[in-house]
Amino acid sequence: MEPTRIRRRGGGAPSVAARRLRGAARWSNRLPDVEHTARPWRIHQIAPDFEVEDVWAYRTPGAGSDDFPLMLAALRAAGGLNENPRLVRALFAMRWKLGALLGWDTPDRGLAGRVVPLRDRLPADLRQEAAGEPVPHTPFTLVYELADECVIELANTTVHDLCHLGWVPTHDGEYELRMAALVKPNGRFGRVYMAAIKPFRYLIVYPALTRKWERAWRERDRLVLGPDAGAPTPRPGRPERHRDPSGDARTAWAGRLIVFYGTAHTLGALTALGAARHAGAWFRRELWHEDLSHMSPAMSAYWLSVNSFGPPLVVVGLTVLWLNRRGIAPPAFLAWALGGWLVVEAAIAGPGVGQDLILLSAVALLLAARRARRRATLASRACGLAQPVAT
């Protein structure tokens, strides 16, 4: 299906302020408009008169082609405008207060009042029973929801706004969430209003939305399946401190132990074993033409410290921690490789000091990989619990 082009605003060279806003928007994964307009979404034929205001990407590591319903279920469970940082909540509170004072949000200024709801344009195959129902904790109502696409809308005195959510394959074979804001400003006043709030959207609202939505994906097990599938529930009366419950504690300890062992070996060789005494020879390039089969003390010290397994182990441990903080389980082959290396080393040179730390790390990584497979199974089952609102 060839997409119908949704209109794009503006022309001419961008101003300095616009360029600065675009630079700030990069913090929140803003994409070119063509990333929305070039895809065969159904919304193109339904709302060709709306303008593309923003297109955003949200990272969902490990997501598959069938996980869009699970992503939507996690977003709903994560809450709407009530679950944002204080500054964002304060901005929305000010906006609703201003709208109440000036009558911007009254029913006669909204859907079926000032504008015709988009759901009235839907072809027969997109008409769903849930169309027009409010989206919890937001001022939006549902238009339609498909296996890879969802549209919600709102209208007031300033603008008729569509929020389009889409499920898009990435270059690495996974999928990620895309959000496009499609707008129809209400005359010159609406355009002035949209321009006035743009800095707040780019610098405050969208970065907070990115953190919240990406965290919803990482916490999808707990949000959709309940506390038993993820992090423990917060204490009554205390605000929840958002950490990454998809990060496995055993994986974190494995990464720390690997970093500790690699660092301790390298620094111990440089200090306690005196390898650093040969640093002068190293930097005078005395090792460049040495025969490795007849090592000098300087070459032996170099292989024992700087060129040992210590620095690579530090890199491996930091990589494990980096993956874990992003909710990505390190692959099981890493644990098997570390375990195999220990077996070979022990068979050749006998047990070494601290090797039990690496053994513990390998076991922890294997357990974490097993847990990740179990979580993936639960997530796939959750797709059945989080079916679209109508089909």
Disulfide bonds with the S-S distance in Angstrom:
none
